[in-house]
Amino acid sequence: MSAQPLQGDVTRRSISDLADLPHPFEAGFSEDFAALFGTAERLFKAGSKRIVVFRGEDLRKIAALPAVGNMPLRALAERAMEEAGDDRAEHDQHDVSNFGRILFNQVFTANPPLHGPTRQLLAKPFGMKQVAAFDDLVRGVVDKVLAEVAGAGEIDFGFDFTEQVTAGFWGALIGLTPSEQRQVVEQVRAMTSFFFLVRTAAETVEANAAIGAYLSLMATAIERTLAEGNNPLLATMAAEFDAITIEGKPESVALSLAANLIDGFHTAALAAANATYQLLRHPAAAAEVRADPQRVGAAIDEGLRMSSPVIVTHRYALEDFVFDDVLVPAGTAIAMLWAAGNRDPDIFEDPGTYRLERMRRYDATFGGGIHLCPGRNIARLMVHRMLARLFAPDVRIELAGPVEWITQSTMRQPYRMPARIDMVPG
């Protein structure tokens, strides 16, 4: 199964020849993708201008194609208006400028030649070798937040623990005050519908306001820290940003960092919450991790495979290409269903079963190709240190009630994850 260049007058299938996605996007996603893998299809269509990629090997191959890039801001805006449907007129009455601003400043809407240097700006400081320098900071933040919630009774595990850890880490790194860190957590929570597949007009207004507040707070704090002149990390990033001369680059290094760190605050926290959730659902595996800290890595791999924080991302055909004898015209939206790739039975035996001992053959948690998440190494470090501490012998953590998950979202995120954390007397 491969992509081929266009040659002569060879008859190809068109998008209209593809089968419809078995369940529509607006119905929301579950963790059961059996309806997809129970067919012989390699691709589905979702409307006339969007294809859906879901098999693990196909996700990997399409992610690596030069013809497949990020969805440009213009195309994202057009798709958002199409999905507004009957609410479109009501949407048009409201200011949604902050949606455009955060997307404009994100690397995830950039394509060559801009994509490379803007991505490197974020990826270079947090490479696999570089993240070790942040380990002590991560450990310190985890210990601090754990001390605050241990013995406090029922908490919302995401809001009170994982999101506080990610805010504490990034806050220390870029110079946020404790008050600003708390505000960022609240603003990111208020932005939840930013990730919805379909939003009501009221949700759009709320998310737009939260995005504006978030960008303002973050950019102001980053510019303040840069002006103080004692943050080598930010100073280096600012110098590298200034060296980018390609048209269409982000407004400023401060806004570029602010826009892209939404994943640092949000997605990393979801990854930790989801991996913890899966361990708590499987007490035998949790006991193994508690007895052997070397099993934490396996718990992260399997937990994020089972509950991938990013369900789907949207790519874009920059030029015509052929995949599986299907002609994909330039301008086609490509839904990359990463969470399904993590449940592909051709890759994972009995994919719905949690197995710590599973051989790691494939990982679609952080995307793929040149668009692989630039912050994946630091995110994984934070998740690792949170799980290692939570499942240490002197800590007891348990769910305090059922977890209700948000549907209709590109993210696997709970509305609330009630939990209790206590220290075990030595």
N, C-alpha and C positions, 0 to 999 in steps of 0.2 A: 504494500500500500504506500504510494508515494505521490509527490507533487511533480508535475511535468510542465515544461514550457509549452507554449502554444505552437503547434506545427500544422501548417497547411490547412486543409479543409476537413480534418478528422472530425467525425460526428461525436459530439460530447453531450452528456446530460446537462441540463440547466438546473438552476435552483428550483424552478417550478416542478421539476420531475421528482424532487425529493419528497419523502414522506413528512407529514407534519409532526412536530414534536408531540409525543404522546400526552403530555400535560402542559398547558400553556404557562408561560413565565409568570403571568399575573396571578396564577393560582398559588404561587410560592413553592419552595422546595422543601422536601423532607430529606431524610438520610437514606431513603429507599429508592435506588435507581434501577430496580429490577425491570421496570417497564421499558427502559432503554436497552438494557443488555439482553433482554428476551427477544430482541429482533435481530435480523441480519444486517440492519442498516449501519453504515459508518458515519453518516451525517444526517441531520434532520434540518428541516426549514422551520423558521418561526416568522411567518409573514413572507412577503415577497422579496425582501432585501436583507434577510438575516439568516445565516446558517448556524447550527449548533454542533460543536465538536465535543464529544464526551468520552470516547475510548482513550485509554491511557497512551497507547502508542501514537494515535493520531494527534492527541494534544501535544505530545513531545515534538512530532514532526512539523506540525503547522506552526508551533511557536518558534521554530528555528528558521522558517522561510523568510528570506529578505523581502518578499512581496507582502508580508503580513506585518503591519505596524500597529501603533497605538491609534485609538479612535480620536481624530482631531476634535478640537473644541467645537467647531462649527457643526460637525456631524453629531456630536453629543447633544448639542442644543436642539437640533432638528429632531433627533430621536425622542428627547424628553417631551417636546411639544406633541409629537405623534402619540406618545403613551398617555398624555394627559386626557385624551379622549373627550368625554362629555364635560370634563372639568376645564377644558382648555381656555374657554372665555374667562372663567373665574381666575385661572392662573395668570392670564395676560394682564389682569388688573393690578397685579402685585409686582413690586420690585424684586427681581431675582438676581440682581447684579453680583451678589456675593458668591452665588453658585459659579458664575462665569469666572470670577476672579480667582477662586481657589483652584479651579480646573486649569486656568491659563498658567498658573504658577507651578503646577505639578509636572513632574517628569512623565507621568502616565498619559499625558496628551501630546507629548513631543515625539517627533519622528526625525529621521536623519535629514540634514546633518546636525540638528540641534540635540537630538536624543543622547548621543554618545557623551559629549562633554557635560551636559546637565546631570546625566545619570552618574558619571564618574565623580562629580562633586559630592554626591551622597554616598556612593559605594566605597570610594577610596579610604575614608577614615575608618570604615567599619568592615574591612576585609577579614577573612578568616584568621589571619595572623594578628591583625591589629586589635581585635576585640578583647584579647587577653588583658590589655592595659586597663580595661573598664571593669574587670572582674571584682576588684575590691569595692568599687563604688556600688555595683549591683548588689553584692552581698550586704553591704551596710544599709542600703535602702530597704531591702527585704526584711532584715532584722528589725529595723525601726518600725515598719508598718505592722509586722507581726506582733511586736510588743504592744502596739496600739489597739489591735483587735482581739488578741487572745484574752479569753475570759469575759468578753463584752456581751455574751449571749448571742442571739441570732443577728447575723449581718447579711448584707447583700454582697456575696463574695466578689462579684465583679466590681461594683462601685467602691466598696470599702477596702478591698485588698488589691486585686490585680491592677485596677486602674490607678490606685494610689501609688503602687510601685512604679509603674511606667511613668507617671507624672513626676514622681520623686527623682527618678534617674535622669530623665530629660531636663527636668528643672534644674538639677545640679549641674548638668553639662552646659546648659545655655544661659544660666543665670536667672531663673525664675525665683521670685520670693515664695515663701510658703503660702501666702495668700493667693498669689498668681497660680500656683500649682493647683490649689483647690478650685479656683475659677475655671482653669482649663478642663479639669475633670467634669465639672458641671456643664461647660459649654460643649464638650465632645458628646456628653450624654444627650444634650438638647439637639445635637446634629444627627441623631440616629436615623431619621427619615431620609437623610442625604443618601443613604445606601439602599433605600427602598426601590424595588422594581417599579412600583407605581405609587405616587403620592397624591393625597388630597390637597386641595388648595390651602387648607389650614396647616397641614404638615409642611408644605412648601414654605409658607411664611415663617413658621417657627424655625425651620432649619436654616433658612436664609439669614435670619437675624442672628442665630447662634454662630453661623460661619463668620459673619461680619465681626462679631465680638471676639471670636477666637483669633482671627487673623490680626485684628488690631492689637490685642493683648500680646500675642506672640511676637509680632514684628517689632512692637515698641520695646519689648524686653530684650530681644536679640540686638537691636540697634543700640540700646543702652549698654549692654555688655560689651559690644564692639567698641563703643566710645570710651569705655573704661580702660581698654587696652591691655587687659591681663588675662585674656582667654586665647591661648595659641591655636586651639582647634578652630574657633570661629574666625580668627584672623587669617588663617591659612585658607579656609573655605571662601572668605570674602575676596582674597587676592585671586584665587582661581576663578571665582565668579566674574570678577572684573576683566579677566583675560579672555573671556568668551565674547567674541565679537559677532556671532551669528544673529541674524535678524530674527525677532520673535522670542528672544530669551526672556525668562521671568523678569518681573518688574525690579526686583532687588534681591540680594542674597537673603535678607531677612524674610521677605515674603516667600521666596523659594523654599527656605527651610520650614517656615510656618506651614505652608501648604502641604509639603511632603511629610512632615512629622505627624500629620493626622494619623497615619498608619503606625507611627512609633507609639503614639498614645493609645490608639484604639485597637488596631489589629493585633499588636503584641499582647495586649491585655486579654483579648478574646482567646488568643492561642493558649495562654496560661489557664484561663478559666475552663476552656473546652478540654484540655488535656487532664486537668484536675477532675472535671466531671466524669470523664471516662474511667479514671482510676477509682473514684468513689463508687461507681456503678459495678466495679469488679473487685470486691474485697480481697480475693486471693492474690490478684496482681498487686494491689496496694500493699499487702503484707510482704510480698517479695521485694518490692521497692524499699519498704521500710527496713527490711533485713539486709538488703544489699544496695547501697547507693549507686553502684555501677549500673543498676537497672533503670536509672532515671532516663537515660538517653532513649532506651527502648520504649519507655512509657510515653515519652514525647512523640516519637515516631508513630506509634500505634494510636495514641490519643488523637493526634492531629489528622491521621489518616481516617479515623472513624468520624471525627467531628471537625472537618476542615474549616478554619475561620473564614476563609474566602471561598465562597461557593462558585462564583462565576465572575470572570472579567470580560470586558468587551474589547476586541481587537478589530482591525479594519484592513480591508484589502487595498493596498497602496497601488497595485496594478493587477491586471488580469493574471490569473494562474489556474491551473487544473489540479485537482486533488481527487483521487479515486474516480477518475474519468468525469468529474463534475467541473464544469467551467464556472469559476468564481470571478465575476467581473470586478474591476476596480470600483471601490465605493461600497462594497458589500460589508455589512456588519457581521462580525464573527464572534459568537458567544462561546467562550472557552469555559466549559463546565468542569473545572478542576476537581470539585468534590466527587463527581462521578468517576473521574480517572482514578481517584483513590479507592474506589469500590469496584474496579474492573475485575471481573472473575477470571479473565485471561491472564491477569498479572498476580492477583491475590486469591489463593485458595480459600474458599468459604469467607468471602470478603466482609460479611456482616458479623463475623466473630472477632472479639478482641483477643489478640494473642501477643503476649510480650516476647515470645520466642520467634516471632515471624521474621523470616529473612527479608531484609530491606532491599527490594529490587527496583523500586520506583517511588518517587515522592513528588506529588503535584501540589503540595501545600503552599509553596511560595512561587508558583508560576514556572515559567521555563523560557528557554531561548535568551535573546539579548534583553528581554524584558523581565528576567528573573528579579525578584524583589531585591533592591539594593541594600535593604536593612535586615535581610534574613539572618545574618550571623549574630547581630546584636540582639535581635528578637529571640533567637534560639537561646542565647546566653541568659537572657532575663527569664525565659520560661524554665530553663534548666535550674537556675538558682531558686526560683520560687517553689518548684516541685520538690527539689532536694530538701529544702527547709521544712515545707509543709508535711512531708512524709518522713521526717527524721524521727527517731525513737522517742524524743521528748515532746512531740507535738501530736495532738489528736484533732483531726478534722472530720466532719461529717455533714452530710446534707441535712437541713432542718425542715425540708418540705419539698414538694414537687417543683421541678424546673419547667417553666413555660417558655418555649422558644418563639422568637419572632419569625414569622413567615414573610413572604413577599419581600425578601431582602436579598442582596447579593452576598450577605454575610451570615454565618451561622452564629447567632447571638441570642442569649437569653434575655427576656424582659427583666427577670430577676432570678438570682440563684441563691436561695436562702441557705446559710451554712452556719456552723458553730466551730470555733477554733479554741482549743484550750491547751495549756502547757501541762505536761505530765510531771508531777513531782519526782525529783531524782532520788 
